[in-house]
Amino acid sequence: MRNLTLQLRFLVPLLIVLALAAYFALPLMDRLTLRWFARDLNMRGALMANALSDSIADAMQDPRGRKLQALFGRAVLDERLVAIGWCPPNGKMAVRTPTFPRDIDCNDAERIAGEPDPQLRVEGGPVHVSVHEVQAESGPVGRLVLLHDLSFIERRSQDTRRYLVILIAGMGVLIAVVTMVVAQLSWWGWVRGTRALLRGEGLLRPMGAGLEPIAQELRTRLRDLEDEYRRARTQDAEWTATRLQSLLRTQLRGDQVIVVSNREPYIHERGPDGQVLVRRPASGLVTAVEPVMRACSGTWIAHGGGSADRDVVDRHDRVPLPPGHKEYMLRRIWLTTGQEQGYYYGFANEGLWPLCHVAHVRPVFRESDWKQYREVNQLFADAVVAEARSEDPLVLVQDYHFALLPAMVRARLPRATILTFWHIPWPNPESFGICPWRTELLEGMLGSSIMGFHTPFHCKNFIETVDRYLEARIEHEHSTISYRGERTFLESYPMSIAWPTPEVMAEWPSPAESRRQVGEELGIPAHHRLAVGVDRFDYTKGILERLHAVERLLEKYPQWRDRFTFVQVAAPSRGVLEEYKAFQQRIQTVTRRINERFSTGGREVVRLLAQHHDHDAVNRLYRAADVCLVTSLHDGMNLVCKEFVAARDDEQGVLILSRFAGAARDLTEALVVNPYHVEEVADALHQALTMPAAEQRERMASLRATVREDNVFRWAGRMLTDAARWRLRERVSLRVQRHRGADDTRG
């Protein structure tokens, strides 16, 4: 397709020029041909008059003019001569052949013969009129009027036009073939040269000397990037915040990085005493992205929802972060109550969230929510453009809150590198087809340069969805989608957590101390085995199915009724939505039922902690537990399982993990279960509670090695490395085009 476009760029102007040449040349050739033949006919007429002069002089002796009539009758037998008229000195037509027009006299003939185009149209067609003086020995005796047939000239003119058209067409075909061959050879040369540059090889001759100044720089950058990329892929390379910052300084040096997320990295709140307090929310995203911001002095754009957020920003709604260091800027976006309700609670969490999670909750789509979602996406896109210091910033778009934003930014910053990461699952095409605005969402996301998901399966679903609902070109081999002239690269980037440093782990209480503290706080006997679940209060997390499995465990294995406690931490989430309110009430009802059935001595077998817990409290719970249950019905990744593994430096404890969580693909040493199968989960829980310490150690050691190697900094590093490779290729392409344009101009 590109070759055809390049060839048409030469051929179309050529064909236009040839067509114009033929258009103007043919009438000119007709006029020239007619002029040449008219001159020939005049000469022929003069010769005929001279040849007939003696015969005419003799014939004039007949007073009745019969001899002249006979003489002219024999002369018009010539196939090119139509008629002859004789004008004596008195100026009146004396003799004319039968084919001579009756309405033409001598004066008319003189007038027509004196015109630039001496033509006369008679019944048989156009004729050429010429008047020739006849001389005798006594002097002029009259004038001979000759009418020559012009039809043969028309026939010859048609032949001339046909030959000229054939000549121009032949020249056009020949020039077109030569042009196509030259263009093809030139294109192949440029492609080979560009590929050589991208591979870091020597500059090929077809590229010309114009690119020599940039070749060495590009090869050096590509070699550095390839080395970093290979190191990122190797399993023995440990990613840290320092290494991530080093990658930024070497591969993205000087490039502006802009992060867009709904959640802000720091929240300013007003305390009871009126003082402004700074709180950092527990978030894997914040943990991974903040080192990026600090390394490149970037800009983070987020919704400002803290009670004191407005009090600390400047007139441009910016605040430097982290507090006291001022290494990057946070640009806060203010939303009205209606915007937050429609964009966040409405379209994002009542529409997209259940749409993307196979949790059997109907998504709700309202026109008013869609309008607010689109409006808020435009607000954030405007902020990205306003904060951009160059034409090609690196924009990191986070999650399903901003599906429309990539295309909005692309429309105003065409050279920007936009990397969008979708933190939740992507459904199959049939499920996604429920959304009334599916086309608009897909078009918005395809404004991204790179589209990231947690797993290859989610990438596959996205490609199939695009194939179903858009007219796009999909290259499965290279995982790219081309839509409306823009290419989007798809890749899976399994998210993870920040592996705790030795200094952090040194401050942790021992597992035994953690067990003692948790037992005292929650009133759990020391001889009880402890299982925990840590989630948001969300129907996708499988909390209800987990409780049913605990209930079935106590039914099927009664020996655990006085030796087992299950602690469920359920942080309140989206409580303003009716679906979440009903779900919380149902969980509380089932919890009460289980406790009424199996509690002994006034102690509850299920402890439901429906409140927020800080990181230290959750970590202490992990270290105290014998089993951690992660039974998500559908999850993009789920980081709770990885947090549990990271907390168990004693290499004890058992992880029960849903096969529908993205983490199950890598954490194969966990007990992987189907959360909908209550019996299977109950049996897995019994297996975990009775697992020997040696097997626990073997499984946990392998899990810890996996999580440590594939940590959150590797996740961010892989994405940024791919972004750097993408940007370098785009810049190579742009510089090659500029040099080609300069060479064409000089040529």
FIGUKOL-253748 format. One record per residue (C-alpha): residue number from 1; residue in three letters; x, y, z. Coordinates in steps of 0.25 Angstrom, whole numbers. Layout:
BEGIN
   num   residu      xx      yy      zz
   NUM      ala       X       Y       Z
...
//
This chain:
BEGIN
   num   residu      xx      yy      zz
     1      met       0       0       0
     2      arg      11      10       3
     3      asn      18       6     -10
     4      leu       6       9     -18
     5      thr       4      22     -10
     6      leu      18      26     -14
     7      gln      16      22     -28
     8      leu       3      30     -29
     9      arg      10      42     -24
    10      phe      18      42     -37
    11      leu       8      36     -47
    12      val      -4      45     -44
    13      pro       3      58     -47
    14      leu      10      52     -59
    15      leu      -4      47     -65
    16      ile     -10      61     -62
    17      val       1      68     -70
    18      leu       0      58     -82
    19      ala     -15      60     -82
    20      leu     -14      75     -82
    21      ala      -3      73     -93
    22      ala     -12      65    -102
    23      tyr     -24      75     -99
    24      phe     -16      87    -104
    25      ala      -8      80    -115
    26      leu     -19      73    -123
    27      pro     -26      87    -127
    28      leu     -13      93    -130
    29      met      -9      81    -139
    30      asp     -23      82    -146
    31      arg     -20      97    -149
    32      leu      -6      94    -154
    33      thr     -11      83    -163
    34      leu     -22      91    -169
    35      arg     -12     103    -171
    36      trp      -2      93    -178
    37      phe     -13      87    -187
    38      ala     -19     101    -191
    39      arg      -5     105    -195
    40      asp      -4      93    -204
    41      leu     -17      95    -210
    42      asn     -14     109    -213
    43      met      -1     105    -220
    44      arg      -9      94    -227
    45      gly     -20     104    -232
    46      ala      -9     113    -237
    47      leu      -3     102    -245
    48      met     -16      97    -251
    49      ala     -19     112    -255
    50      asn      -6     113    -263
    51      ala      -8      99    -269
    52      leu     -22     103    -274
    53      ser     -19     117    -278
    54      asp     -17     114    -293
    55      ser     -29     105    -294
    56      ile     -37     115    -287
    57      ala     -33     126    -297
    58      asp     -37     117    -309
    59      ala     -50     113    -302
    60      met     -54     128    -301
    61      gln     -55     129    -316
    62      asp     -68     122    -314
    63      pro     -78     133    -311
    64      arg     -88     123    -305
    65      gly     -78     118    -295
    66      arg     -80     103    -299
    67      lys     -65     100    -300
    68      leu     -62     106    -286
    69      gln     -73      98    -280
    70      ala     -68      85    -287
    71      leu     -53      89    -282
    72      phe     -58      91    -268
    73      gly     -66      79    -268
    74      arg     -54      70    -272
    75      ala     -45      78    -261
    76      val     -55      75    -249
    77      leu     -53      60    -252
    78      asp     -42      61    -242
    79      glu     -46      55    -229
    80      arg     -41      67    -221
    81      leu     -47      78    -230
    82      val     -62      80    -227
    83      ala     -66      92    -236
    84      ile     -60     102    -245
    85      gly     -66     116    -248
    86      trp     -61     126    -258
    87      cys     -61     141    -256
    88      pro     -59     150    -268
    89      pro     -53     164    -266
    90      asn     -67     170    -264
    91      gly     -68     162    -251
    92      lys     -80     154    -254
    93      met     -80     139    -253
    94      ala     -80     135    -268
    95      val     -79     120    -267
    96      arg     -80     110    -255
    97      thr     -80      95    -254
    98      pro     -93      89    -249
    99      thr     -87      86    -235
   100      phe     -84     101    -233
   101      pro     -93     108    -223
   102      arg    -103     117    -230
   103      asp    -103     127    -219
   104      ile     -88     130    -220
   105      asp     -84     140    -230
   106      cys     -70     146    -233
   107      asn     -70     156    -223
   108      asp     -74     146    -212
   109      ala     -63     137    -217
   110      glu     -52     148    -216
   111      arg     -57     151    -202
   112      ile     -56     137    -197
   113      ala     -43     134    -204
   114      gly     -37     146    -197
   115      glu     -41     142    -183
   116      pro     -30     135    -173
   117      asp     -39     122    -174
   118      pro     -44     122    -188
   119      gln     -55     111    -186
   120      leu     -69     109    -191
   121      arg     -79      99    -186
   122      val     -87      93    -198
   123      glu     -96      81    -199
   124      gly     -85      71    -200
   125      gly     -77      77    -189
   126      pro     -66      88    -187
   127      val     -59      93    -199
   128      his     -46     101    -200
   129      val     -49     114    -209
   130      ser     -37     120    -217
   131      val     -37     130    -228
   132      his     -26     130    -239
   133      glu     -24     140    -250
   134      val     -23     135    -264
   135      gln     -13     141    -274
   136      ala     -13     141    -289
   137      glu      -4     147    -299
   138      ser     -12     159    -299
   139      gly     -12     160    -284
   140      pro     -22     156    -273
   141      val     -35     150    -279
   142      gly     -42     146    -266
   143      arg     -41     139    -252
   144      leu     -43     124    -250
   145      val     -51     121    -237
   146      leu     -47     107    -231
   147      leu     -54      99    -221
   148      his     -46      88    -215
   149      asp     -51      77    -206
   150      leu     -46      78    -191
   151      ser     -52      64    -187
   152      phe     -39      57    -189
   153      ile     -32      68    -180
   154      glu     -42      64    -169
   155      arg     -39      49    -171
   156      arg     -24      52    -170
   157      ser     -26      61    -158
   158      gln     -33      50    -151
   159      asp     -21      41    -155
   160      thr     -12      51    -149
   161      arg     -19      52    -136
   162      arg     -20      37    -134
   163      tyr      -5      36    -137
   164      leu      -2      47    -127
   165      val     -11      41    -116
   166      ile      -4      28    -118
   167      leu       9      35    -117
   168      ile       6      42    -104
   169      ala      -1      30     -98
   170      gly      12      22    -102
   171      met      21      32     -96
   172      gly      12      33     -83
   173      val      13      18     -81
   174      leu      28      18     -83
   175      ile      30      29     -74
   176      ala      20      23     -64
   177      val      27       9     -64
   178      val      41      16     -62
   179      thr      35      25     -51
   180      met      29      12     -44
   181      val      42       5     -45
   182      val      50      17     -40
   183      ala      40      19     -29
   184      gln      40       4     -25
   185      leu      55       4     -25
   186      ser      56      17     -17
   187      trp      45      12      -7
   188      trp      53      -1      -5
   189      gly      65       6      -3
   190      trp      59      15       8
   191      val      53       3      15
   192      arg      66      -5      15
   193      gly      73       8      20
   194      thr      63      11      31
   195      arg      63      -4      36
   196      ala      78      -4      36
   197      leu      77       9      45
   198      leu      67       2      54
   199      arg      75     -10      55
   200      gly      88      -2      58
   201      glu      95      -7      45
   202      gly     103       1      36
   203      leu      96      12      27
   204      leu      92       6      14
   205      arg      96      13       1
   206      pro      82      15      -4
   207      met      79      24       8
   208      gly      89      34       3
   209      ala      99      42      10
   210      gly      88      52      16
   211      leu      86      43      28
   212      glu     100      40      31
   213      pro     100      51      43
   214      ile      89      44      50
   215      ala      93      30      47
   216      gln     103      28      59
   217      glu      94      35      69
   218      leu      82      26      65
   219      arg      91      13      66
   220      thr      96      17      79
   221      arg      82      20      85
   222      leu      77       7      79
   223      arg      88      -1      85
   224      asp      86       5      99
   225      leu      71       2      98
   226      glu      73     -12      93
   227      asp      82     -15     105
   228      glu      72      -9     115
   229      tyr      61     -17     108
   230      arg      68     -30     109
   231      arg      72     -27     124
   232      ala      57     -24     126
   233      arg      53     -38     121
   234      thr      64     -46     128
   235      gln      59     -53     141
   236      asp      71     -51     149
   237      ala      70     -35     148
   238      glu      64     -29     160
   239      trp      56     -16     157
   240      thr      57      -5     168
   241      ala      52       9     168
   242      thr      67      13     166
   243      arg      68       5     153
   244      leu      54      10     148
   245      gln      60      24     150
   246      ser      72      20     143
   247      leu      65      15     131
   248      leu      57      28     130
   249      arg      70      37     131
   250      thr      77      28     120
   251      gln      65      25     110
   252      leu      55      36     113
   253      arg      65      47     116
   254      gly      59      61     113
   255      asp      45      55     110
   256      gln      33      61     118
   257      val      25      50     125
   258      ile      10      53     129
   259      val       2      43     137
   260      val     -13      43     137
   261      ser     -21      36     147
   262      asn     -34      38     155
   263      arg     -27      35     169
   264      glu     -17      46     173
   265      pro      -3      41     179
   266      tyr      -5      50     191
   267      ile     -18      55     198
   268      his     -18      68     206
   269      glu     -29      68     217
   270      arg     -33      77     228
   271      gly     -31      71     242
   272      pro     -40      73     254
   273      asp     -31      84     259
   274      gly     -31      91     246
   275      gln     -17      87     242
   276      val     -15      82     227
   277      leu     -11      67     228
   278      val      -4      60     216
   279      arg      -9      46     214
   280      arg      -3      36     203
   281      pro     -13      26     199
   282      ala      -9      11     199
   283      ser      -8       9     184
   284      gly       1       0     175
   285      leu      -1      10     164
   286      val       5      21     173
   287      thr      16      12     177
   288      ala      20       9     163
   289      val      18      22     156
   290      glu      24      32     167
   291      pro      38      28     164
   292      val      36      31     149
   293      met      30      45     153
   294      arg      42      48     163
   295      ala      52      44     152
   296      cys      47      52     141
   297      ser      41      64     149
   298      gly      28      60     142
   299      thr      13      65     144
   300      trp       3      56     150
   301      ile     -12      60     147
   302      ala     -23      55     156
   303      his     -36      58     162
   304      gly     -35      67     175
   305      gly     -44      61     185
   306      gly     -38      64     198
   307      ser     -44      74     208
   308      ala     -32      83     207
   309      asp     -27      80     193
   310      arg     -32      94     188
   311      asp     -25     101     200
   312      val     -10      97     196
   313      val     -10      99     180
   314      asp      -5     111     173
   315      arg     -13     119     163
   316      his     -11     108     153
   317      asp     -17      97     162
   318      arg      -3      91     164
   319      val       4      87     176
   320      pro      19      81     177
   321      leu      21      67     182
   322      pro      25      60     190
   323      pro      23      69     202
   324      gly      36      76     205
   325      his      44      71     193
   326      lys      37      77     181
   327      glu      42      67     171
   328      tyr      29      67     162
   329      met      16      74     160
   330      leu       2      70     163
   331      arg      -9      77     155
   332      arg     -22      75     161
   333      ile     -35      75     154
   334      trp     -48      80     161
   335      leu     -61      73     158
   336      thr     -75      77     162
   337      thr     -84      68     170
   338      gly     -92      65     157
   339      gln     -79      61     149
   340      glu     -74      52     160
   341      gln     -87      45     161
   342      gly     -89      43     146
   343      tyr     -74      41     142
   344      tyr     -69      33     154
   345      tyr     -80      26     161
   346      gly     -89      25     149
   347      phe     -83      22     136
   348      ala     -69      17     141
   349      asn     -74       9     153
   350      glu     -89       5     149
   351      gly     -86       3     135
   352      leu     -71       0     131
   353      trp     -68      -7     144
   354      pro     -79     -18     143
   355      leu     -77     -19     128
   356      cys     -63     -23     129
   357      his     -64     -32     141
   358      val     -71     -45     139
   359      ala     -78     -44     152
   360      his     -93     -46     147
   361      val     -97     -32     151
   362      arg    -104     -24     141
   363      pro     -97     -11     136
   364      val    -105       1     136
   365      phe    -103      11     124
   366      arg    -110      25     125
   367      glu    -109      36     115
   368      ser    -107      46     126
   369      asp     -95      38     131
   370      trp     -89      37     118
   371      lys     -89      52     115
   372      gln     -82      54     129
   373      tyr     -72      43     126
   374      arg     -69      50     112
   375      glu     -69      64     118
   376      val     -59      60     129
   377      asn     -50      52     120
   378      gln     -49      65     112
   379      leu     -46      73     124
   380      phe     -34      64     127
   381      ala     -30      64     112
   382      asp     -30      79     112
   383      ala     -21      79     125
   384      val     -11      69     118
   385      val     -10      79     106
   386      ala      -8      91     115
   387      glu       3      84     123
   388      ala      10      79     111
   389      arg      23      86     109
   390      ser      26      80      95
   391      glu      19      74      83
   392      asp      22      60      88
   393      pro      21      57     103
   394      leu      20      43     108
   395      val       6      42     114
   396      leu       2      30     123
   397      val     -13      28     124
   398      gln     -18      20     135
   399      asp     -30      11     136
   400      tyr     -44      11     131
   401      his     -48      25     136
   402      phe     -41      31     123
   403      ala     -45      22     111
   404      leu     -48      34     103
   405      leu     -36      43     107
   406      pro     -25      36      97
   407      ala     -32      40      85
   408      met     -35      54      90
   409      val     -21      56      93
   410      arg     -16      50      80
   411      ala     -25      60      72
   412      arg     -17      72      78
   413      leu      -4      66      81
   414      pro      -2      56      69
   415      arg      13      53      72
   416      ala      10      50      87
   417      thr      13      36      91
   418      ile       1      31      99
   419      leu       2      19     107
   420      thr     -11      14     113
   421      phe     -12       3     124
   422      trp     -25      -4     126
   423      his     -25      -9     141
   424      ile     -37     -17     140
   425      pro     -41     -29     131
   426      trp     -46     -27     117
   427      pro     -58     -35     113
   428      asn     -61     -43     101
   429      pro     -67     -36      89
   430      glu     -82     -41      92
   431      ser     -81     -35     106
   432      phe     -75     -22     102
   433      gly     -86     -21      91
   434      ile     -96     -18     102
   435      cys     -90      -4     103
   436      pro     -98       6      95
   437      trp     -85      15      93
   438      arg     -76       3      89
   439      thr     -71       9      77
   440      glu     -67      23      83
   441      leu     -60      15      95
   442      leu     -52       7      85
   443      glu     -48      19      76
   444      gly     -44      27      89
   445      met     -35      16      93
   446      leu     -29      14      80
   447      gly     -23      28      81
   448      ser     -13      21      89
   449      ser       1      18      84
   450      ile       2       6      93
   451      met     -10      -1     100
   452      gly      -6     -10     112
   453      phe     -14     -20     119
   454      his     -10     -30     131
   455      thr     -11     -43     123
   456      pro     -10     -47     108
   457      phe     -24     -52     109
   458      his     -29     -38     112
   459      cys     -21     -34     100
   460      lys     -27     -44      91
   461      asn     -41     -40      96
   462      phe     -38     -26      92
   463      ile     -33     -29      78
   464      glu     -46     -38      76
   465      thr     -55     -27      80
   466      val     -48     -17      71
   467      asp     -49     -27      60
   468      arg     -64     -28      63
   469      tyr     -68     -14      64
   470      leu     -58      -6      56
   471      glu     -53      -6      42
   472      ala     -38      -7      46
   473      arg     -26     -14      41
   474      ile     -21     -24      51
   475      glu      -7     -30      50
   476      his      -8     -42      60
   477      glu       7     -46      58
   478      his      12     -32      63
   479      ser       0     -29      72
   480      thr      -3     -16      65
   481      ile     -16     -10      61
   482      ser     -17       1      50
   483      tyr     -29      10      51
   484      arg     -31      23      43
   485      gly     -16      24      40
   486      glu     -11      22      54
   487      arg      -5       9      60
   488      thr      -7       4      74
   489      phe       3      -7      79
   490      leu      -4     -17      89
   491      glu       4     -23     100
   492      ser       2     -30     114
   493      tyr       9     -24     126
   494      pro       5     -32     138
   495      met       5     -22     150
   496      ser      11     -25     163
   497      ile      15     -19     176
   498      ala      28     -12     182
   499      trp      36     -23     188
   500      pro      39     -19     202
   501      thr      54     -14     205
   502      pro      62     -21     216
   503      glu      61      -8     224
   504      val      46      -9     224
   505      met      45     -24     227
   506      ala      55     -22     239
   507      glu      44     -13     245
   508      trp      33     -24     244
   509      pro      29     -32     256
   510      ser      31     -46     255
   511      pro      20     -56     250
   512      ala      19     -61     265
   513      glu      18     -47     270
   514      ser       8     -43     259
   515      arg      -1     -55     263
   516      arg      -1     -51     277
   517      gln      -5     -36     274
   518      val     -16     -40     264
   519      gly     -21     -50     275
   520      glu     -22     -40     286
   521      glu     -28     -30     277
   522      leu     -39     -39     271
   523      gly     -40     -49     283
   524      ile     -36     -61     275
   525      pro     -30     -72     283
   526      ala     -16     -76     281
   527      his     -19     -90     277
   528      his     -28     -86     266
   529      arg     -24     -87     251
   530      leu     -25     -73     244
   531      ala     -30     -71     230
   532      val     -31     -56     225
   533      gly     -37     -49     213
   534      val     -34     -35     210
   535      asp     -42     -27     200
   536      arg     -51     -15     196
   537      phe     -65     -17     199
   538      asp     -68     -21     184
   539      tyr     -76     -32     178
   540      thr     -65     -36     168
   541      lys     -56     -40     180
   542      gly     -64     -53     183
   543      ile     -66     -50     198
   544      leu     -80     -57     198
   545      glu     -74     -69     191
   546      arg     -63     -69     201
   547      leu     -72     -69     213
   548      his     -80     -80     207
   549      ala     -67     -88     206
   550      val     -64     -86     220
   551      glu     -78     -90     224
   552      arg     -76    -103     216
   553      leu     -63    -106     222
   554      leu     -69    -105     236
   555      glu     -80    -114     231
   556      lys     -71    -124     224
   557      tyr     -60    -124     234
   558      pro     -66    -122     248
   559      gln     -52    -123     254
   560      trp     -50    -109     251
   561      arg     -62    -103     258
   562      asp     -54    -100     270
   563      arg     -40     -98     264
   564      phe     -43     -89     252
   565      thr     -45     -74     251
   566      phe     -47     -66     238
   567      val     -44     -51     237
   568      gln     -50     -43     226
   569      val     -45     -29     224
   570      ala     -55     -22     215
   571      ala     -51      -7     213
   572      pro     -64       1     209
   573      ser     -65       5     195
   574      arg     -75      12     186
   575      gly     -85      11     197
   576      val     -94      22     190
   577      leu     -98      12     179
   578      glu    -110       3     182
   579      glu    -103     -10     177
   580      tyr     -92      -8     187
   581      lys    -101      -5     198
   582      ala    -109     -18     195
   583      phe     -97     -26     194
   584      gln     -91     -21     208
   585      gln    -105     -24     215
   586      arg    -104     -38     209
   587      ile     -90     -41     213
   588      gln     -94     -36     227
   589      thr    -106     -45     227
   590      val     -98     -58     223
   591      thr     -87     -55     233
   592      arg     -98     -54     244
   593      arg    -104     -67     240
   594      ile     -90     -74     240
   595      asn     -87     -69     253
   596      glu    -100     -73     259
   597      arg     -98     -87     254
   598      phe     -84     -90     258
   599      ser     -79     -80     268
   600      thr     -75     -86     282
   601      gly     -72     -80     295
   602      gly     -77     -66     290
   603      arg     -66     -65     280
   604      glu     -70     -62     265
   605      val     -64     -72     255
   606      val     -65     -61     244
   607      arg     -60     -47     248
   608      leu     -64     -37     238
   609      leu     -56     -24     239
   610      ala     -63     -14     230
   611      gln     -54      -2     231
   612      his     -41       3     225
   613      his     -28      -3     231
   614      asp     -14       4     229
   615      his      -3      -4     222
   616      asp       4      -8     235
   617      ala      -9     -14     241
   618      val     -12     -22     228
   619      asn       3     -26     227
   620      arg       2     -31     242
   621      leu     -11     -39     238
   622      tyr      -3     -46     227
   623      arg       8     -50     235
   624      ala      -1     -55     246
   625      ala     -10     -64     236
   626      asp      -8     -78     233
   627      val     -16     -77     220
   628      cys     -20     -65     211
   629      leu     -32     -66     202
   630      val     -33     -58     189
   631      thr     -45     -63     182
   632      ser     -48     -52     172
   633      leu     -60     -56     162
   634      his     -52     -48     152
   635      asp     -40     -39     154
   636      gly     -30     -32     145
   637      met     -18     -36     154
   638      asn     -21     -35     169
   639      leu     -10     -30     177
   640      val     -14     -36     191
   641      cys      -9     -49     187
   642      lys       5     -43     184
   643      glu       5     -35     197
   644      phe       2     -47     205
   645      val      14     -54     198
   646      ala      23     -42     201
   647      ala      19     -42     215
   648      arg      23     -56     218
   649      asp      38     -56     219
   650      asp      37     -68     228
   651      glu      33     -76     216
   652      gln      20     -81     223
   653      gly       6     -79     220
   654      val      -3     -84     208
   655      leu      -9     -76     197
   656      ile     -23     -80     192
   657      leu     -24     -73     179
   658      ser     -36     -72     169
   659      arg     -33     -76     155
   660      phe     -41     -64     150
   661      ala     -30     -54     156
   662      gly     -19     -50     146
   663      ala      -9     -54     156
   664      ala     -13     -68     155
   665      arg      -5     -69     142
   666      asp       8     -67     149
   667      leu       6     -71     163
   668      thr       4     -86     160
   669      glu       9     -91     173
   670      ala      -3     -86     180
   671      leu     -15     -95     182
   672      val     -23     -90     170
   673      val     -38     -92     171
   674      asn     -51     -89     164
   675      pro     -58     -79     174
   676      tyr     -72     -83     169
   677      his     -69     -97     173
   678      val     -72     -97     188
   679      glu     -68    -111     190
   680      glu     -54    -109     183
   681      val     -51     -96     191
   682      ala     -55    -103     204
   683      asp     -46    -115     201
   684      ala     -35    -106     197
   685      leu     -36     -99     211
   686      his     -35    -112     218
   687      gln     -23    -116     210
   688      ala     -17    -102     213
   689      leu     -20    -104     228
   690      thr     -13    -118     228
   691      met      -2    -115     219
   692      pro      12    -119     225
   693      ala      22    -108     228
   694      ala      32    -114     218
   695      glu      22    -113     206
   696      gln      18     -99     211
   697      arg      32     -95     210
   698      glu      35    -100     196
   699      arg      22     -94     191
   700      met      24     -80     197
   701      ala      39     -80     194
   702      ser      35     -81     179
   703      leu      24     -71     180
   704      arg      33     -61     187
   705      ala      44     -62     176
   706      thr      33     -60     165
   707      val      27     -47     172
   708      arg      41     -42     175
   709      glu      46     -43     161
   710      asp      33     -38     155
   711      asn      31     -26     164
   712      val      24     -13     161
   713      phe      37      -6     156
   714      arg      38     -17     145
   715      trp      24     -14     141
   716      ala      27       0     140
   717      gly      40      -2     134
   718      arg      35     -11     123
   719      met      24      -1     119
   720      leu      34      10     119
   721      thr      44       2     111
   722      asp      34      -1     100
   723      ala      30      14     100
   724      ala      44      18      98
   725      arg      46       8      87
   726      trp      33      13      81
   727      arg      37      28      82
   728      leu      51      25      76
   729      arg      45      18      64
   730      glu      35      30      62
   731      arg      47      40      63
   732      val      55      32      53
   733      ser      43      32      43
   734      leu      41      47      45
   735      arg      56      50      43
   736      val      57      41      31
   737      gln      44      48      25
   738      arg      50      62      27
   739      his      64      58      21
   740      arg      56      52       9
   741      gly      48      65       8
   742      ala      61      73       8
   743      asp      68      64      -2
   744      asp      56      66     -11
   745      thr      56      81      -9
   746      arg      71      81     -13
   747      gly      68      72     -25
//
